[in-house]
Amino acid sequence: MSLSSVIIFSILSATPIFAHEYWLSPLNYQVESGENIAAHFRNGEEFVGSTFPYLPNRLTRFELLVEGQHYDLSPRAGDNPALQLPAPDRDALVVAVAETTPSRVTYTEWEKFLSFAEHKDFPQAEADHIANGWSQDKIIESYTRHVKTLIATGSGNGQDAATGMATEFVALTNPYEVDFDNQMKVALLYQDAPRANAQIEVFDRAPDDSVTISRHRTDEDGKAVIPVTPGHEYLFDAVVLRPAENAKTGEGYDLDQPAWETLWAALTFAVPQ
């Protein structure tokens, strides 16, 4: 089997179905300056998922944010881990950022779509779908991913910042700082504006690899304070569900075009022991 065939098979086997999450998974969240930073792209459920390689045509953006400076990443096609490079030669908080090109998923069962919409906290989706005259037998959704991970080099001094992604988490506290109080403060943005009263799903992996899941909400300013535990790894996940940009209603409706679009924001980090 050729390398290109292996890559294509890996991507297809990792295609998200319904409520699967997608995140950047560092091999180590804390590295010393001069050591290597490495992170996989992962896709799965309940903070467990398969890795897949870097393919440039699957990403619209892949970069590092270090001390306010952006550095474009250009791995070789097929690299796995997708992110592999020497750490900065200084103490810093390194933020890896990635956005994907659109992909599609098709629901052939109305109840599965409704279950997804309910799980992601969009109770109005059913009424809107019916009002638009869209099919309940075949529902096409377009989705994109907007992910960050926080990696400390040395002491990890520094701060996250908004990067202009379509939706994103911004860490307002740094979990690697020595005075971190185990209260993770984040802002959730959509189109550069705060998402008020939005659901955040939190996946918490303990040292024994057990995962607990909880749900939280942002306040009126689009911020949330989420308690975290030393020695644990975290994935924060938040989804925007909206009508697809070119979705038609009534007689103009096209069964083979997306009716809905989802934008998935993800943030991963670990809390030092």
N, C-alpha and C positions, 0 to 999 in steps of 0.2 A: 504493500500500500504506500502511495506517495505521501510526502509530508503534507501537501495541500489537502489530500484526502483525509489524513489524520486530523488536521485542523478543522475541516468542515464537519467531520463526524463529531468532534469534541464540542463544537458550537451547537450543532443540532441537538445533541444529547443533553445540553445544558439549557435549552430554550425554556424560559419561564412559562409555567402553565398556571393560570388563575392567580393565586395569591402568593406566589413564590417571591422571596426577597433576593436582592442583588447587592453585593457589597465588596469593598476592598478589605482583604484579610492579610495583614502583615505577618510575616514569619515571627518577627519580634517587634513589639511596640516600643521597646527601649533599646537603643544601640549606642555604643561609644563612638565618638567622632573618629572617622577613618575606617570604621567597619562598614559592612554593606547593609543597605536598606533593601528589603525584598517584600513584595506583597502580591498575593494572588487576587484575581477576580473570582468571586464565588457567587453561586446562584443555587438557592435551595429553600428549605423551609425550616423554621424554628432554629435558625442560626447554625444549621448543618447543611453543607452543600458541596457540589462538585466544583473543581477549579477548571478554568479554561484559559487558553493562551491569548496573547495580544494579537489582535487583528486591526490594522489601522482603519479599515473601512467600517468597523463597528463602532468607532468612537469619533465624536466631533471635537473632543477636547480631552487632553491628558497632560497634566502639569503638576508641578510642585509650587507651593506657596511657602516661602521662608522669609521671615522678617519683612513682610510686605512686598517682597519681590516674587514675580512669577517666572518660572522656568519651564519651558515646553519639554515634554518627554517624547522621545522617538525611538522606542525599542525596535528590535527586529521582529518582523512578522513571525508568529509562532513562539515567541519567548514565553516561557512559563516557569517561574512567576513572571507576570507581565511587567512588574516593576522590579528592576534590579539596577542599583547604582550605589556608588560610595556615599556614605553619609557626609554631610558638611563637616568641615574641620573645626567646628565650634559648637558650643552648646546652643541648641535651637529647637523650637517646635516646628516640625516639618509636616505640612498638610498636603497630602496627595489628593488630587481632584480629577474626576472623570465624568464625562457626559457621553451618552450613547446616541447612536442614530436610532430612528424609530423602528420598532418591530411590531408584529401583529400577533394577536391571539384570537381565535374564533370560539365563541360559546355556541354550542348546539342545544343546550338545555337552559331554558329561561330561569329555572330555579338556581342554577349555578351562578349565573350573572347576578341575580338578586342577592344570593348569599355573599358574593364578593362585595357588592355595593354596601350591604349592611355591615360586613366585617370592617370595611374601610371607612364607615361612618358617613355614608351618603344616602340617607333614607329617602331623599326626594328623587333619586335616580329612577325608581320604578314609575312614578307618576309622569316625570319628564319624558321618559322613553315612550310611554303609551301616548302621551299628548302629541309627540312628534310623529306618530304613526310608524314607528320603526318595528321591524320584524322581531318577534319573540322566539322564532325558530332558529335564526342565524344572526348572531350579534358579533360584529367584528370590532375589536378594540385595538387601537394603536397605543404603544407605550414607549416611554423613554426613561432612562435612569440617570440620576444626578447624585453622585456619591463623593464622600470625603472619608479620609482616615487620618487620625492624629498619631504621629510618631515622634518620640523624643530622642534627640541625640544629646548625649551627655545629660545635663540636668533638665533639658527640654524647655528652657526659658523661651517665652514668646506667647503670642496670641493668634488665634484664628481670626479670619475676617471674611466679610462677604466677597464672593468671587464673581457675582453676576450670572450664576447659573439660573435656569428657568425656575427652579425651586431648590432650596438648600437649607441645611442646618448651619448655623454659625455657633460655635462653642464660645460662650461668654466667660467661661472659666477654663483653666488649664489643669487637667487632672494629674499632670506630672509635677506640678509645683509643690514644693515641700510643705507649704501651708494650706494645701487643698483640703477642704473641710468635708469631702465626700458628698457634696451637694452640687450636682452637675447642672449648670445653668446654660440653657441654649435658647437661641432665637430661631424661629422657623419662618422662612421667607418664600414668597411666591411672586414672581415678576418684580423682584426687588422691594416688595412691600411685606409688612408683617402679616402672617396668617393667624388671625384671632380665633380662639375657640376651636382649634384644630386638634385632631387626634394624633398622638404620638404612640406608636407601639414600641415597647422596650423589650429587647431580648438580652437576658443576663446569663452569661455562662460562668459557672463556678469552677474552681480548680479541678473538681472531679468530672468536669465536662457536662454536668447536668445543666439544663437551660430552663429558666423560668421566664414567663412572659407576662407583662403588665401593660396597661394602657393609661395614658395620661393626657392632659389637655393643655394647650397654650392659653394664656390669659388674653385680655383685650389688647395687649401690646404684642401678641405673637410670641411670648416668652414662656418658658417652663423651667421649673426647678425640680430635678429628679434625683432622689437619693440613690447613691451607688455604694458599692462595697469594695474595700481594698482586696486586691488579688483576683478580681473578676474582670471579664471582658464584656464589652457592650456593643450592641447594634441598636441604634435609634432609627426608626422607619416611619415615614409619613407620606401619604399619597394624596395627590390632587386628581379627582375624577371630573372631567368636563366634556361637553359635546366636542367631537372632532372638528377641527377648523373648517373643513369643507363639507361637513355633513349636511345633507339636504333633507327637508321634510316634505310630507305630502307627496305629490306626483313626482317630484324631483328626486325622491329617495332612491339610492342605489344600494341594493342588498350586498354587493360585493365591495363596498367601500366602508371604512370605519365610521361607526356612529359615535363611538366614545373614544376618548383619549385619556390615558393616565400618565402622570408624571410622579416618579418615585424618588423621594429624597432619602438618603441614608448617610449615617455617620457612625463610624466605628472608632473605638478607643479602648484602652485598658486603664485600670486604676492600680498603681503600684502597691505592693504588699506593705 
